Amino acid sequence: MSIRSTWAFGILCGLLWPALVSVGGPVRSAGEFLYIPPSAEKHVLFYHSFSRGASEPEINRLGAKVGKTRGRLTPALTDPGLTPAKGGRAVGLAGVRLPLNRPVTVSLWFRLDEHMEVASGFHLISLRTPTGYISNFVRGKGGWCALTRPTFVVQLYRFPGISNVNGIRFGDAWLAEKVWHHAAVTVSEGSRVRVYWDGRLRSDTTAKGRLFGPKDVVTHIDLGPHWLGHPMTIDELLVLRCAWSGEQVAAYVSAVRKLAEAGFGFRVPRAVSAKPSRRAT
């Protein structure tokens, strides 16, 4: 049984694979990258491990422009990750065209770098169209919605003909610092938005009023701190033209954790500036 065929089960300890050195050369296929599961290869639209710097994703079939980021590259889950400057944004993708009437998955790994307080909040993933947005974030104690502690939030907002969803009933989101977590947002069936944390379904929301149509096109994707700036590091960004099932998300999370624990693909980089290069796409 080959390494690639057993990826989803994380049975890779003690083995070596040529893809570990592929990131320095031209991209031929998603299958070159150890942390992309074989089942996802043909669906990868965007992949960013930060191995080439803050602004140069390995795969960019979206034709996205990676926005400017203040911060530094630091040791992370699988290789360098991005630690935005305090109050700075993480990764913003502009010039995207993703119709929501087709399946999509957006995935990232994140780590909080400071202890949370009752008022702490952080942003993870937002998909924005010219008229509406889907987002997952954590909001802490304050005037907003009378919250009393860090709370998981999913929003589906401002789409014409679709009822607004301000999901603040999905529970506590108090996380320990320096621990890696995974988040994924999937859109499927023209109406269903699921959010997974650490391989488990955290929320399942259905658009009411109408289905997403071909005019509901995502033009921007925001990943990481964005407007809620609790210090964090992010790594392994993926955008897929498919909606992962719960089983696929869980298998991905389990395998990546095992690969990272075994040290596959990990190099300890110097803490270097994450200023975007002029060659950002």
N, C-alpha and C positions, 0 to 999 in steps of 0.2 A: 504494500500500500504506500503511495507516494506521500510526501510531506503535504503537498497541496490538497490531496484528496482527504486528508485527515485534519485539515486546518480547524474546522468547526469544533473539533473535540479537544483542541489544544494539546495534541500528543506530539510535541516537538522538542521536548527536553533532550539535550545531548546531541542534537543534530545541527548541521550547518546547511545553509541554502544560499545560492548565488544572488538571490534578490537583495540580500543585505547590502550589497555594494552597488546596486543598480541606480540609486538615487542621484549619483553624480553625473550620469550620462543622459542622452535623449530618451524620452519616454516612448516605448513601443506599445505597451499595453498595461492595463491595470493589474494584470497577473504578475507583473514584475515586483510588486510591493507586498512585503510579508504581511502587513496588517490589513490588507484588503482580502476578505474571504472569497474563495473561488465562485461561490454562488452570486456574488455581487459584481464580478468583473465587468460583465457586459452592460451593467446599469450605471456605472460610475460616471458622473458628470463633473465632479470636482473633488479633488483630494489634496489636502494640505497637511504635511507633517512638520513643517517649519525647518526641515533639513536643509533647504536652500535659502533660508532667510524668511523674514516676516511677510514679504510681498510676492514670493515666487512659489505658487503651488506646483506640485508635481503634475497634476492633471487639471486642465481647465477647459473642458468641453462646453462649459456654459458661456465662454467668452467673457467672463466676469472681470471687472476692474476691481482690484483689491485696494481698499481705501488706505489712507495714511494711518499709521499707528505709532504712538509714543510708548516706548517700553524697551524690553530687552529679551534676548533669547536666553533661556535658563535650562538646566537639567529638568526633564519632565518625565512623562510616563514611558515613552518609547524612544525618545531622542530629544533634540531640543524642543522646547515648547515656548509659547509666548506669554510673558508676564507683562501686561500693560502697565504703564506708569500710573500712579495713583490719580484717580479722576480721569484717566484716559480711556479711550475706546479699545476694544479688541479688534476683531476682524469684521469689516463691512464689505459686502460684495454688491457692486452696482452693475447696471447694464445686463441684468439677468432677465431671462424670459422663460418662466415656468408656469404654464397654465395649470390651475388647480383642479381642473376636471380630469387630469391624468395623475396617476399615483406618484408620490414623491416621499423621500425620507431625507431628513437632515439630522446629522449625528455629530457629537463632539464629546471629548473628555475634558473634565475640569477639576481643579483643586482649589479650595479656598486657602489663602495664604496667611490669613489672620483670624483670630478668634471672633466668632459672631457675638453680637449683643442683641438685645431685644428689638432694637430698631434697625438691625442690619437687613440689607436686601441685595440681591444680585440678579442680573439678567443672563439668560442662557441662549435662547433661540427666538428670533422673530422672522417671519416671512411677510414681506410688505408688498402690496399691490398699490396702484395709484389711488384706490378708494378705500381699501381695508387692510387688515392685518391679522395674523395668527401669531401669538407669542406665548412663551413660557418663561416665567421669572419668579423670584421670591421677593416678597415685600414684608417689611418688618413693622413693628409698632409705630403708630403715628396717626395722623388725621385721616389717612386714606382708608376707607371702608371699615373704620373702627377696629382695625387689627390690633392684637395685643402682643404678638410675638411673630417671628419669621414664619411666613405662610406660603405654601405652594399656590401659584396662580397660573391659570391658563385663560387666555382671552381670544375671542373670535369677534372682531369688532369692525363696524362701519362698512360692511359689504351691503350694497343696495339690495333690498329684498330679503336679506337674511337677518334674523333676530340677533341682537348683540348677546354675547356670552361673557360674563365676568366671573369666571370660575374660581371662587375663593374658598370652596368647601372641601378641598381635597387634602387638607390637613397640614400638619407640622412640617417644616423644612429646615430645621435646625441641624446643621452639619458641622462635624469637627473639622478643624483646620488640618492641612497637610495630608489629607486623605483623597485619593483619586476616585472620582465618580463619573458616570456616563449618563448623558441625556440624549434622547432622540425624539423627534416629532415626525409623525407620518400623516399623510393625507391620502385617503382612499375612498372609493365608491362615490366620488363626486360630492361627498358631504361629511365624511367622518374624519375627525382629527383625534389622534391618539398620542399621548405623551408617555414615554417610558423613562424611568430612572433606574440605573443599575440593573437593567435587564428585566424590570418588572413594570407592568402597566400601572401608571399612576393616575391617568385620567383618560376618559373616552367621551368625546363630545361630538354630537351630530348637528350639523347646520340645519336650522329650521326656517322654512319659508320658501326656499328653492335650493336646487343643487348648484354647486360651483359650475360655471360655464367657461367656454373658451376665452371669454373676455376678462375673467378673473385671473390675471397674469401676475405672478410674483416678479417684481423688478429689482428688489433689494432683499438681501439676507443679512441679518446682523447676528454675530456669534460672539458671546462673551460679555464683558462688563457693560458696554454700550451706555445706557442712561442710569443704571443702578450699579454703582461702582465699587462694591466690596472687593478688596484685593484678591485676585485669583490668577491662576495660570491655566491656559488651555492648550490642548494638543489633539492631533488626529481628527481633523475636520473632514467630513464626508457629506456629499450631496449625491443622492441616487435617484434615478428615474424608475423607481419602484417603491412600493410600500412594504417594508419589512413586517413580517408577522411577529407576534410576541415570542414565538420559539426562535426565530432568526435573530432577534435582538438579544435574547438571553444567551444564545450560542456564541454570538459575536463578543459580547461582554466577557463571558467566561474564557474564551480563547485568548482574547487580547490580554486579560489579566495574567493568564498562564505564560504567555509569551514574554510579557514585560517582567514577570518574576524570574524567568529564566535568563533574562538579559539579552534577548534577541533584538538586534538592531539598536541597542542602546549605546550611545557615546556620551560622555560627560563633556559638554561644550563649555567654553569660557563664557562668562556673562557679557555678551556683546550687545551693541545697540540694535534695536529693531526698527531703525529708520528705514522706510521703504526705498528701494533702489529706483533709479529712473527707468528701469526696464520692467516695472510692475505692469502686469497685464490687466 
